[in-house]
């Protein structure tokens, strides 16, 4: 994992330098858009409505508009804000963990201590764990002041950003205003059903069936040769500035890797099917699913992009 932020946890006179990492990642197959007639890649451009020119990201500022008035905020303006410059995760208070409504949880991060702060880090984690408390903190990340919950998870301190109170909507449904009568017998039968289905939660038992089926669909189309030539799909790029030339180089490297991965993916699929036929002609779902996942997984495996790009048109029609 790569740290996305460095700072320090502060509470009282204690200062714990840490590195912050994203705790979750997207496992979805990365699909892009193409023209249904010829498979050409659909791209989006940042075009100025006033001059009509395509604008590089380096020349784009943020702005606030109200009516016909626009206030432009440069990168320097935003960095001048005191909260944006702060690199502290400030502990405001400690609360019972059960008092935090899960609806307020937003994003999750892992915190790693710097080598000089391992003991202070462990002390805070053990304290939160044994007191069953969560630290409510405030911090700034990506030009936003955030509220967060700092809690222990196994041997790690986890920071979960929280929504602000006014960001959580009230559920106001007229259909629920009237009294609904539930008989004792109905309640008893419902409780019995809950009891029969009760167990301990094991997240590993569940999987994203749609993404698994999508990977299998892509693998099957690759094996049949139902794919487009990547160079033909992308077509010619418009003229770009020197900044964009760097992107072009990365795109070319990525396309080269994708072609190589696609060829290997087809060989692995054929090998898996040959193995299943040797065992009696039955399709071994688990062995086939693993290579497909390796070929088209999200950020975990770069190989997944080739299957997604070469069959995006077919995947679109299938949906």
Helices and strands as residue ranges (DSSP letters): E 5-11, E 14-22, G 57-59, E 62-66, E 69-73, H 75-79, H 82-85, E 88-96, G 97-99, G 102-104, E 105-113, G 115-117, H 118-131, E 133-140, E 145-153, E 156-162, G 165-167, G 174-176, H 184-196, G 203-205, H 209-223, H 230-234, H 242-278, H 285-296, H 304-310, H 312-318
